[in-house]
Structure formats: C-alpha cells, structure tokens
C-alpha cells in the first residue's frame, strides 16, 4: 500500500508542476498578457515602475522560478483587482464550491447506484427503458438552459425557491434559507453527473451478474439481496469509482456556469472575475488550487479503488 501511495503522490506532483508551467507560460506569453494591466495614459515612469513591480523586465523562465519559490512558501501573489492576497480570496470562495460539489457527488452516487442496479436487474423491462430514457435526456439537455428554465418555474412563477445567492451565513444563518439556496444549483449539477453514474453502474452490473461466482452464490441459496448488493455490487463498483474520479474535474468546470447563473459566490464566479479583470496572479492561484483539489480527489478515488480491488495495489 505504501508503494502504491508513493507512486500516486509522485505522479500527482509531476502533474501539478506541469499544470503550473503550462498556465504560467500561456498567461505570460499570450497577446495582451500581464503588461496589459497598465493604463493607456500612464507616463513612461509609471510604466517602467509597473514593469519592474511585475517583474516583466525578467525572462519568463526567471519569473516562473520566482513564482514557484513563493508558491511553495504559500505565497500566490497579490490580486491586481482587489490588492488582497490571492490565497485569501480563494480561501473565501473555495468552501462554497466544495459545498456544491460535495452535495452533488453524494446525491449522484447514492441515487445513481440505486437506479443503475435497478436498471440492470430489470433489463428489458419498463423500469429499464424509463431509466435509460431519463438518463439520455439528462445527458442531452444543456445545463445552462435547464438552470434558466427551473429559475423561471420555481423562482419567478411559483416563488418557492430563491433565484440566486448563497443564503444567510454566520450569526444570521437560517437552515431552510441555506437549503433552499442549494436546491436548484445542486439539482442542475446533479443532472450533469447522475446519468453517467447510472449508465456505468448498469453496464458494470450486467457484466458482473452473469459471472460464475454469482451463479454459485444463488445455487447455494443466498438471498437475492445478498447476491446483488454484497457479491455483485462490490465488483461492479470498480469502473463506477473510476468514472466518479473522472467526473470531478467536469463538475468543477460546470460550476463556473452554474455559479454565474445562480450568483453563487464560489470559485466559478471568481474565475470569471479574474478573467474579466485580467487578474493574472489570481488566475494562476485559482488554477493551482483547483488542480490540487482535483489531484487530491483522484488520489482518494485511487485509494478507494485499491480497497475495492486489492490487485490495484500491485500496479
């Protein structure tokens, strides 16, 4: 297990380093890079001071090494737009995105595995056709369009749910207010993840329940629920756990659109603010933090994978 963990950690560090190199060079070498933050009416002295302050008089590789040294010490720079530490701005927004992602994953996994197993054991029957039809609809409907339609229905027409915001926090925290603000964004994000889990669970279960050890368990008189949820489901979850790890980056990227539509003050809206304001330290900081989150989530998925299938530890 230790060898397996060290191997994955080494791969994660290399991946993180590559992401920072690519992002830094794209930001600094693309037309309209960091120098574009200068005002057009700035005097030559002001321009020179800005160039020296941003380190634009140094080669890109030197700037990257300096940035990396500071990043390893926990300093991701200062935001151009707010003059606040980048890490502070990210720390204020990240919990909101993690909140959305966590609830989406929990609901999608529980509901997806249940309906995936149901679709497999009812193969060819009405339940199977209905579940497959709904899954295809969920994969086909654009998330931003569905979000707008649900806002029109539940917020504008019926007035049941708020159309934007994160709800009162801190001393003014209200449980129903918090839940009501979560319902629509989580529902929309769930539609982008749930159909994949349902389809992968169904496909994996159909393959597993035809294996000889399943027939043997039934021949020994084991109850059908034990056969399905103890013997079959454990092995069927191997590819499902993999797809969950692959869906996490997709979920975070989808949060950019959903957070913008619902006015959810998470990382997604922070990315848009950074891009609009050409806030390059903030862009780098958000990229690094999101990469770390994705890497950690995939590392957790790998560890779960090794628990489900012990053969993975030897890979």
N, C-alpha and C positions, 0 to 999 in steps of 0.2 A: 504493500500500500504506500509506503514512504517513497519508493522509487517512482511509482505511478504519479504521486502528488508532486514530486520534484520535477518530473518530466513536464507535467502540465503547467507548473509555475514558470518553468524556463520558456516554454512556448508563449505563455501569456506576456512575459516581459519583452520578448522579441517583438510580438505583435504590437504592444503598446509603443515601443520605440519606433517601429515603422510608421505607425499612425501619426505620431508627433512629427516625424521627419517630413512625411508627405504633406501634412496640413500646413506646417510652418513654411515650407518652400512654396506651396501653392499660394498662400496668403501673401508672401513677401515678393514673389516674382510675377504674380499676375498683374495685368494692367490696372492702374488705379489702386495700387497696394497701399501700405501704411502712409506713404507720403501724401496721399490724397486727403488726409485729415487736416492739412494746412489750409488756411483761408486764402482765397484768391487775392485779397487785398493786403496780405501780410507783407511787411517790409523785409528786405534781404536779411537784416539782422535777426528778425523773428523767425524767418525760415531756417537760417543756419542754427539758431538755438534749438528749434524743433527737431532738426535733423540730428543734432548731437544728442538731444534728450532721448530720441527714439533709437539711437544707435544706427541710423541709416547711413552713416559715413563708414560703417564697417562692412566687410563682406558678409554675405548671407550665412555662410558656414560659421563664422565667428559669432554672429548674432544668435544662431541656433544653439551653439555650445553654451553661450552665456544664459540663454533662456532655460536650457536643460539643467544647468547648475542651480539656478534659482528655483526651478520647479522641484528638483529633488530635495530642496530645503523647505518646500511648502509655499513658496512664493510664486504665484502665477501671474504676477504683474498687477497693474492698476488699470481699471476701466477708463477708457477715454471719455465716455459719456457721463459718468457719474463721479469720477475721481475716487471711487471706492475700491478696495482690494477685490480682485476678481474672485478669489476664493470665498470672500464674504458674500458677494452677490449670488454665487452659485449655491452656497450653503442655505441661503434664504429661500431659494426656489426649488432645489432638488427634492426636499421632503414631499412637496405637493405632487410632483411627477411620480415619485416612488409610491405614493398613496394610490394614485390612479392605476399604476402598473400592478401593484400587489393585489388589489381587489379584482382587477381584470383577470390576472392569471389564476387566482384561487377559484373564481366563479367558472372560468372557462375550463379548467382542469376537472372540477367536480362534475359539472353538467356535461362536458364533452365526453368524459369517460363513460358516464352513465348511458348517454344516448348512443355512443359508439358500440358499447356492449349490447344494448337493446337491439340496435340495428343489425348486429351480427347474428344474434340468436333468432331473430325474426326475419332472416334473409328471404327476400322474395315476397314477403307479406306486406300488408298495408302500412304497418308501422315503419318498415324499412323504406318504402317508397316515400312516405311523408318526410322522414328524417333526411333522406338524401335530397329531396326537393328543397327543403328549407336550407340545407347546407349550401346547395348551389346558389340559391338566392342570396344568402349571406356573403358568399364569395364574390358575387357579381355586382351587388349594389354598392356604389361609391359611398365611402364613409361620410364625406362632407355633405353629400346630398341628403343622406338619411338623417344626419345630425340636424340639418336645417328643417327637414320635414317634421321631425319629432319636436323641435322647438316651437314650430307653428302650431302643432297639435296640443302638446301638453303645457306649454307656457303661454302662448298667445290665445288660443281658442278656449282651452279648458282652465287655464290658470292653476294647474295642480303643482307644477314644478318650476323653479326659477330657471331663467334662460341663460344666466351667466353668473360668474363669481365662485368663490370657494366657501362661502358661508362665514359666519362669525367665529373667530378663534380667540384663544386666551380667556380672559375673565368673562367675556360675553358669549362663551361657547354654548351652542344650543344643539342637542343631539339630532333632533329632526331637521334642523336647518342644515347641519353638516351632511346628513344622509340624503336629503332632498337635492343638494347641490352635486352630490356624487352620482346619483342615479343615471342621468342622461349621458354624461361623458363615459362612465364605465360601461353602460349598455352599448354605446356605439363602438368603443374599443373592443368589447367582447365579440361583436359581430365580425371583427377582422381576424380573431384568433380562434374562436369556438369551432367554426366549420372545419378548420384544418385538423383540430384535435379529434373531432367526431369521425372524420373520414379516415384518419390514420389508425384510430382505435378500432374501427370497424374492420379495416383491411387486415390489421395485425391479428385481431381475434379470429377472423375467418380462417387465417392460415394456421393458427395455433390449435383451434378446436378440432382440426382434422388429424392431429398428431396421434401417434400410437399410445403415448402415455395418458392422453385424455380418455381414449377408449378403455384403457386398462383401469383407470380410476372409476369409470362408470361401471365396468364389469365387476369391480369389487364391491359395488353397492353404495358408493359415496353419493351423498345428496347432490343434486344438480347445482345448487348454490355454491357448495364447496368446490365442485369441479370447475365452475366458471370463475369464481372470484378468488380462489386460493391457488389452484393449479394452473388455470389458463391465463388469467389476467396478469399474473406476475411476469410471465414470459412475453405476453402481448404488450406490456408497458415499455419494453426496451426501445422500440422505434418511437414510441409516443414521447418518452423522456427526451429523446434526441430532437424531435420536432419542436418541443417546448423551448429548448435552448436556442433553436434557430429562429423562433418567433419573437424572442425578447428584443433583438435589435429592430425588427419590424414594428414592434409595439411602441418602442421609444420614438421611432421616426414618425409613426402615425400620430403620436401625441402632439407633434408640432401643429398639425392641422386642427386636431380636436381641441387642444388648449386655446388656440386662437379663436375658434368659433364660440366656445363657451366662456371665454375670458378667464380661463384657469391659469393662475399665476405660477406656472411651473417652468421647467427647463425649456419646453417648447416655445413659449412666448419669449423667453429670454434669448433664445437663438435668433428669433425674428428681430428683436430689438437690436441685438449685436450686429446682425447683417445690415439692417437699415441704417444704423449709425456708424457703420464701418469701424466697429469697436474690435480691433484685431486681437488685443490681449484677451478680451472676453471670448472671442471666437475660439482661440486656442485653448483657453481654460475649459470651456464647455465641451469641446471635442475630447480633451484628455479625460475629463470626469465621466462623460458618457462611455468612453472606451473602457475605463476602469470598471464601471458598473456592468457593462456587457461581459467583460472578461471574468469578473467575479461570478456573475450569474452562470456563465458557461462552465466555470470551474465547479460550481455547486452541482450543476447538471451532470458533469463528468463523474463526480463523487457518487451521486445517486445512481448513475448508470453502473458504476463498479459494484455498488451494493446489490443491485438487481441481478447483474450478470457478473459473477466473480471472475470470469475468464478475461474481462477487460483489464484487470489489474496487471496481467502479464503482457499487455500490449505495449 
